Amino acid sequence: MKNRVTGIGGLFFKSKDPKASKEWYKKHLGFNTDDYGCTFWWKDKQGNDCSTQWSPFAEDTKYYDPSKKDFMFNYRVENL
């Protein structure tokens, strides 16, 4: 079977204090954070520019609804 998932598109999680989370990851792990979190840029096997997004959300966000989970993974999927 051919692989259709080509990578991770984003890692998103709920945080009591998204700003403090971004600051901690910047200070301790060197994340280049902005208003949305951190974008990791990379190239695929064909040399195309690709990105993976890392973003903390406020713990009361409705963005993940109807899920009640505290995190969300997005996959990079071929032909989507």
N, CA, C and O atoms as CSV, one atom per row, in Angstrom:
chain,resi,resn,atom,element,x,y,z
A,1,MET,N,N,0.840,-1.175,0.000
A,1,MET,CA,C,0.000,0.000,0.000
A,1,MET,C,C,0.893,1.249,0.000
A,1,MET,O,O,1.883,1.315,0.729
A,2,LYS,N,N,0.539,2.204,-0.802
A,2,LYS,CA,C,1.293,3.449,-0.888
A,2,LYS,C,C,0.988,4.335,0.318
A,2,LYS,O,O,-0.163,4.451,0.741
A,3,ASN,N,N,2.036,4.960,0.866
A,3,ASN,CA,C,1.839,5.908,1.968
A,3,ASN,C,C,1.143,7.155,1.455
A,3,ASN,O,O,1.531,7.704,0.424
A,4,ARG,N,N,0.130,7.601,2.156
A,4,ARG,CA,C,-0.555,8.839,1.785
A,4,ARG,C,C,-0.220,9.968,2.741
A,4,ARG,O,O,-0.261,11.136,2.355
A,5,VAL,N,N,0.111,9.636,3.986
A,5,VAL,CA,C,0.553,10.657,4.934
A,5,VAL,C,C,2.032,10.900,4.675
A,5,VAL,O,O,2.843,9.974,4.704
A,6,THR,N,N,2.370,12.159,4.421
A,6,THR,CA,C,3.749,12.499,4.071
A,6,THR,C,C,4.499,13.189,5.204
A,6,THR,O,O,5.694,13.458,5.077
A,7,GLY,N,N,3.819,13.478,6.302
A,7,GLY,CA,C,4.483,14.118,7.432
A,7,GLY,C,C,3.481,14.734,8.385
A,7,GLY,O,O,2.269,14.565,8.248
A,8,ILE,N,N,4.016,15.447,9.344
A,8,ILE,CA,C,3.195,16.153,10.327
A,8,ILE,C,C,3.047,17.599,9.870
A,8,ILE,O,O,4.038,18.282,9.611
A,9,GLY,N,N,1.805,18.056,9.773
A,9,GLY,CA,C,1.548,19.432,9.357
A,9,GLY,C,C,1.507,20.396,10.519
A,9,GLY,O,O,1.868,21.564,10.376
A,10,GLY,N,N,1.068,19.913,11.675
A,10,GLY,CA,C,0.995,20.796,12.829
A,10,GLY,C,C,0.771,20.054,14.125
A,10,GLY,O,O,0.164,18.984,14.159
A,11,LEU,N,N,1.275,20.649,15.190
A,11,LEU,CA,C,1.076,20.165,16.554
A,11,LEU,C,C,0.460,21.312,17.331
A,11,LEU,O,O,1.055,22.384,17.444
A,12,PHE,N,N,-0.721,21.089,17.861
A,12,PHE,CA,C,-1.467,22.146,18.531
A,12,PHE,C,C,-1.907,21.630,19.892
A,12,PHE,O,O,-2.321,20.477,20.017
A,13,PHE,N,N,-1.820,22.473,20.908
A,13,PHE,CA,C,-2.195,22.036,22.250
A,13,PHE,C,C,-2.768,23.198,23.048
A,13,PHE,O,O,-2.454,24.362,22.800
A,14,LYS,N,N,-3.611,22.857,24.007
A,14,LYS,CA,C,-4.210,23.867,24.874
A,14,LYS,C,C,-3.254,24.181,26.021
A,14,LYS,O,O,-2.556,23.304,26.529
A,15,SER,N,N,-3.240,25.449,26.413
A,15,SER,CA,C,-2.349,25.912,27.468
A,15,SER,C,C,-3.078,26.919,28.351
A,15,SER,O,O,-3.881,27.713,27.862
A,16,LYS,N,N,-2.798,26.884,29.645
A,16,LYS,CA,C,-3.376,27.886,30.545
A,16,LYS,C,C,-2.867,29.278,30.195
A,16,LYS,O,O,-3.567,30.270,30.396
A,17,ASP,N,N,-1.637,29.349,29.668
A,17,ASP,CA,C,-1.028,30.628,29.318
A,17,ASP,C,C,-0.200,30.450,28.043
A,17,ASP,O,O,1.007,30.220,28.124
A,18,PRO,N,N,-0.828,30.553,26.867
A,18,PRO,CA,C,-0.105,30.341,25.615
A,18,PRO,C,C,1.118,31.245,25.454
A,18,PRO,O,O,2.152,30.806,24.950
A,19,LYS,N,N,1.006,32.495,25.876
A,19,LYS,CA,C,2.144,33.415,25.752
A,19,LYS,C,C,3.329,32.923,26.580
A,19,LYS,O,O,4.461,32.915,26.098
A,20,ALA,N,N,3.075,32.515,27.813
A,20,ALA,CA,C,4.144,31.999,28.669
A,20,ALA,C,C,4.722,30.706,28.092
A,20,ALA,O,O,5.929,30.478,28.176
A,21,SER,N,N,3.875,29.862,27.508
A,21,SER,CA,C,4.360,28.625,26.884
A,21,SER,C,C,5.316,28.948,25.747
A,21,SER,O,O,6.390,28.357,25.646
A,22,LYS,N,N,4.924,29.892,24.887
A,22,LYS,CA,C,5.800,30.285,23.773
A,22,LYS,C,C,7.118,30.853,24.284
A,22,LYS,O,O,8.180,30.550,23.741
A,23,GLU,N,N,7.052,31.674,25.326
A,23,GLU,CA,C,8.270,32.259,25.891
A,23,GLU,C,C,9.183,31.181,26.473
A,23,GLU,O,O,10.401,31.247,26.307
A,24,TRP,N,N,8.598,30.182,27.159
A,24,TRP,CA,C,9.401,29.111,27.741
A,24,TRP,C,C,10.117,28.316,26.649
A,24,TRP,O,O,11.317,28.058,26.747
A,25,TYR,N,N,9.380,27.933,25.614
A,25,TYR,CA,C,9.985,27.161,24.528
A,25,TYR,C,C,11.044,27.975,23.791
A,25,TYR,O,O,12.045,27.420,23.337
A,26,LYS,N,N,10.836,29.261,23.672
A,26,LYS,CA,C,11.831,30.130,23.037
A,26,LYS,C,C,13.099,30.187,23.886
A,26,LYS,O,O,14.202,30.013,23.368
A,27,LYS,N,N,12.947,30.428,25.176
A,27,LYS,CA,C,14.096,30.568,26.076
A,27,LYS,C,C,14.864,29.264,26.250
A,27,LYS,O,O,16.092,29.252,26.171
A,28,HIS,N,N,14.147,28.163,26.487
A,28,HIS,CA,C,14.799,26.912,26.855
A,28,HIS,C,C,15.110,25.985,25.685
A,28,HIS,O,O,16.036,25.178,25.765
A,29,LEU,N,N,14.346,26.091,24.601
A,29,LEU,CA,C,14.561,25.183,23.470
A,29,LEU,C,C,14.899,25.906,22.170
A,29,LEU,O,O,15.136,25.268,21.144
A,30,GLY,N,N,14.922,27.243,22.214
A,30,GLY,CA,C,15.328,28.006,21.041
A,30,GLY,C,C,14.287,28.118,19.951
A,30,GLY,O,O,14.631,28.415,18.807
A,31,PHE,N,N,13.009,27.888,20.273
A,31,PHE,CA,C,11.964,28.038,19.259
A,31,PHE,C,C,11.910,29.493,18.806
A,31,PHE,O,O,11.973,30.404,19.632
A,32,ASN,N,N,11.794,29.711,17.516
A,32,ASN,CA,C,11.643,31.050,16.951
A,32,ASN,C,C,10.146,31.362,16.912
A,32,ASN,O,O,9.496,31.188,15.881
A,33,THR,N,N,9.607,31.824,18.042
A,33,THR,CA,C,8.162,31.984,18.173
A,33,THR,C,C,7.664,33.323,17.643
A,33,THR,O,O,8.391,34.315,17.596
A,34,ASP,N,N,6.392,33.310,17.246
A,34,ASP,CA,C,5.689,34.520,16.823
A,34,ASP,C,C,4.294,34.479,17.455
A,34,ASP,O,O,4.063,33.707,18.385
A,35,ASP,N,N,3.378,35.290,16.967
A,35,ASP,CA,C,2.027,35.330,17.545
A,35,ASP,C,C,1.314,33.981,17.500
A,35,ASP,O,O,0.445,33.712,18.329
A,36,TYR,N,N,1.673,33.133,16.540
A,36,TYR,CA,C,0.969,31.864,16.341
A,36,TYR,C,C,1.686,30.664,16.948
A,36,TYR,O,O,1.096,29.590,17.066
A,37,GLY,N,N,2.918,30.824,17.325
A,37,GLY,CA,C,3.705,29.713,17.842
A,37,GLY,C,C,5.045,29.677,17.150
A,37,GLY,O,O,5.813,30.636,17.226
A,38,CYS,N,N,5.335,28.583,16.475
A,38,CYS,CA,C,6.612,28.430,15.778
A,38,CYS,C,C,6.385,27.614,14.505
A,38,CYS,O,O,5.705,26.588,14.522
A,39,THR,N,N,6.958,28.081,13.422
A,39,THR,CA,C,6.897,27.348,12.161
A,39,THR,C,C,8.262,26.733,11.901
A,39,THR,O,O,9.271,27.437,11.877
A,40,PHE,N,N,8.293,25.426,11.707
A,40,PHE,CA,C,9.519,24.715,11.369
A,40,PHE,C,C,9.537,24.509,9.859
A,40,PHE,O,O,8.662,23.843,9.307
A,41,TRP,N,N,10.531,25.079,9.198
A,41,TRP,CA,C,10.652,24.974,7.742
A,41,TRP,C,C,11.604,23.849,7.398
A,41,TRP,O,O,12.634,23.676,8.050
A,42,TRP,N,N,11.260,23.082,6.369
A,42,TRP,CA,C,12.072,21.961,5.921
A,42,TRP,C,C,11.775,21.687,4.456
A,42,TRP,O,O,10.862,22.282,3.883
A,43,LYS,N,N,12.536,20.796,3.852
A,43,LYS,CA,C,12.327,20.428,2.449
A,43,LYS,C,C,11.958,18.950,2.368
A,43,LYS,O,O,12.485,18.124,3.114
A,44,ASP,N,N,11.048,18.631,1.453
A,44,ASP,CA,C,10.691,17.230,1.248
A,44,ASP,C,C,11.716,16.576,0.326
A,44,ASP,O,O,12.689,17.216,-0.074
A,45,LYS,N,N,11.504,15.306,-0.013
A,45,LYS,CA,C,12.460,14.562,-0.840
A,45,LYS,C,C,12.665,15.173,-2.215
A,45,LYS,O,O,13.719,15.003,-2.827
A,46,GLN,N,N,11.648,15.890,-2.703
A,46,GLN,CA,C,11.743,16.522,-4.018
A,46,GLN,C,C,12.335,17.932,-3.928
A,46,GLN,O,O,12.495,18.597,-4.951
A,47,GLY,N,N,12.659,18.389,-2.731
A,47,GLY,CA,C,13.239,19.710,-2.548
A,47,GLY,C,C,12.229,20.833,-2.391
A,47,GLY,O,O,12.600,22.006,-2.393
A,48,ASN,N,N,10.951,20.483,-2.256
A,48,ASN,CA,C,9.915,21.504,-2.062
A,48,ASN,C,C,9.963,22.056,-0.641
A,48,ASN,O,O,10.220,21.318,0.310
A,49,ASP,N,N,9.714,23.354,-0.504
A,49,ASP,CA,C,9.621,23.963,0.818
A,49,ASP,C,C,8.364,23.459,1.522
A,49,ASP,O,O,7.280,23.442,0.938
A,50,CYS,N,N,8.518,23.050,2.774
A,50,CYS,CA,C,7.411,22.538,3.576
A,50,CYS,C,C,7.513,23.134,4.974
A,50,CYS,O,O,8.553,23.662,5.367
A,51,SER,N,N,6.425,23.041,5.710
A,51,SER,CA,C,6.456,23.559,7.076
A,51,SER,C,C,5.622,22.686,8.002
A,51,SER,O,O,4.686,22.005,7.583
A,52,THR,N,N,5.992,22.733,9.264
A,52,THR,CA,C,5.226,22.115,10.330
A,52,THR,C,C,4.987,23.196,11.373
A,52,THR,O,O,5.923,23.867,11.807
A,53,GLN,N,N,3.741,23.362,11.771
A,53,GLN,CA,C,3.371,24.420,12.714
A,53,GLN,C,C,3.231,23.858,14.122
A,53,GLN,O,O,2.631,22.801,14.320
A,54,TRP,N,N,3.784,24.563,15.088
A,54,TRP,CA,C,3.654,24.251,16.509
A,54,TRP,C,C,2.949,25.434,17.156
A,54,TRP,O,O,3.448,26.557,17.083
A,55,SER,N,N,1.795,25.207,17.792
A,55,SER,CA,C,1.023,26.334,18.326
A,55,SER,C,C,0.290,25.979,19.611
A,55,SER,O,O,-0.477,25.016,19.647
A,56,PRO,N,N,0.526,26.763,20.676
A,56,PRO,CA,C,-0.308,26.638,21.866
A,56,PRO,C,C,-1.571,27.481,21.705
A,56,PRO,O,O,-1.525,28.580,21.153
A,57,PHE,N,N,-2.680,26.967,22.184
A,57,PHE,CA,C,-3.963,27.666,22.156
A,57,PHE,C,C,-4.424,27.905,23.595
A,57,PHE,O,O,-4.008,27.193,24.508
A,58,ALA,N,N,-5.267,28.891,23.791
A,58,ALA,CA,C,-5.878,29.111,25.106
A,58,ALA,C,C,-6.674,27.869,25.493
A,58,ALA,O,O,-7.270,27.216,24.636
A,59,GLU,N,N,-6.684,27.544,26.782
A,59,GLU,CA,C,-7.350,26.305,27.208
A,59,GLU,C,C,-8.856,26.323,26.990
A,59,GLU,O,O,-9.489,25.267,27.012
A,60,ASP,N,N,-9.446,27.499,26.780
A,60,ASP,CA,C,-10.889,27.576,26.527
A,60,ASP,C,C,-11.226,27.735,25.040
A,60,ASP,O,O,-12.350,28.092,24.689
A,61,THR,N,N,-10.249,27.468,24.172
A,61,THR,CA,C,-10.482,27.595,22.735
A,61,THR,C,C,-11.606,26.679,22.262
A,61,THR,O,O,-11.804,25.592,22.805
A,62,LYS,N,N,-12.322,27.118,21.267
A,62,LYS,CA,C,-13.357,26.301,20.629
A,62,LYS,C,C,-12.849,25.756,19.290
A,62,LYS,O,O,-13.578,25.077,18.567
A,63,TYR,N,N,-11.591,26.062,18.973
A,63,TYR,CA,C,-11.015,25.694,17.681
A,63,TYR,C,C,-11.057,24.184,17.431
A,63,TYR,O,O,-11.230,23.757,16.289
A,64,TYR,N,N,-10.903,23.381,18.465
A,64,TYR,CA,C,-10.863,21.923,18.306
A,64,TYR,C,C,-12.247,21.282,18.295
A,64,TYR,O,O,-12.375,20.093,18.006
A,65,ASP,N,N,-13.278,22.055,18.605
A,65,ASP,CA,C,-14.635,21.504,18.703
A,65,ASP,C,C,-15.033,20.773,17.429
A,65,ASP,O,O,-14.695,21.233,16.339
A,66,PRO,N,N,-15.735,19.661,17.528
A,66,PRO,CA,C,-16.424,19.163,18.711
A,66,PRO,C,C,-15.547,18.329,19.657
A,66,PRO,O,O,-16.023,17.886,20.702
A,67,SER,N,N,-14.277,18.110,19.303
A,67,SER,CA,C,-13.407,17.342,20.193
A,67,SER,C,C,-13.210,18.070,21.521
A,67,SER,O,O,-13.185,19.299,21.570
A,68,LYS,N,N,-13.074,17.312,22.570
A,68,LYS,CA,C,-12.796,17.871,23.899
A,68,LYS,C,C,-11.353,17.602,24.320
A,68,LYS,O,O,-10.984,17.840,25.470
A,69,LYS,N,N,-10.544,17.111,23.398
A,69,LYS,CA,C,-9.140,16.818,23.691
A,69,LYS,C,C,-8.350,18.110,23.874
A,69,LYS,O,O,-8.769,19.177,23.426
A,70,ASP,N,N,-7.203,17.998,24.538
A,70,ASP,CA,C,-6.344,19.150,24.797
A,70,ASP,C,C,-5.261,19.336,23.743
A,70,ASP,O,O,-4.408,20.213,23.878
A,71,PHE,N,N,-5.288,18.526,22.705
A,71,PHE,CA,C,-4.263,18.606,21.668
A,71,PHE,C,C,-4.864,18.200,20.328
A,71,PHE,O,O,-5.939,17.604,20.257
A,72,MET,N,N,-4.137,18.540,19.273
A,72,MET,CA,C,-4.577,18.165,17.925
A,72,MET,C,C,-3.331,18.024,17.051
A,72,MET,O,O,-2.439,18.871,17.091
A,73,PHE,N,N,-3.277,16.965,16.273
A,73,PHE,CA,C,-2.227,16.773,15.279
A,73,PHE,C,C,-2.850,16.919,13.904
A,73,PHE,O,O,-3.928,16.385,13.645
A,74,ASN,N,N,-2.185,17.630,13.035
A,74,ASN,CA,C,-2.596,17.689,11.631
A,74,ASN,C,C,-1.535,16.967,10.819
A,74,ASN,O,O,-0.338,17.141,11.048
A,75,TYR,N,N,-1.978,16.158,9.873
A,75,TYR,CA,C,-1.054,15.426,9.017
A,75,TYR,C,C,-0.949,16.088,7.653
A,75,TYR,O,O,-1.908,16.681,7.159
A,76,ARG,N,N,0.223,15.978,7.058
A,76,ARG,CA,C,0.410,16.372,5.668
A,76,ARG,C,C,-0.002,15.146,4.853
A,76,ARG,O,O,0.561,14.065,5.026
A,77,VAL,N,N,-0.973,15.312,3.975
A,77,VAL,CA,C,-1.520,14.180,3.236
A,77,VAL,C,C,-1.359,14.434,1.742
A,77,VAL,O,O,-1.663,15.514,1.237
A,78,GLU,N,N,-0.876,13.417,1.057
A,78,GLU,CA,C,-0.665,13.500,-0.387
A,78,GLU,C,C,-1.964,13.861,-1.110
A,78,GLU,O,O,-3.022,13.311,-0.805
A,79,ASN,N,N,-1.878,14.771,-2.053
A,79,ASN,CA,C,-2.993,15.191,-2.915
A,79,ASN,C,C,-4.130,15.901,-2.186
A,79,ASN,O,O,-5.262,15.897,-2.669
A,80,LEU,N,N,-3.857,16.499,-1.055
A,80,LEU,CA,C,-4.876,17.307,-0.371
A,80,LEU,C,C,-4.399,18.735,-0.280
A,80,LEU,O,O,-5.104,19.588,0.259
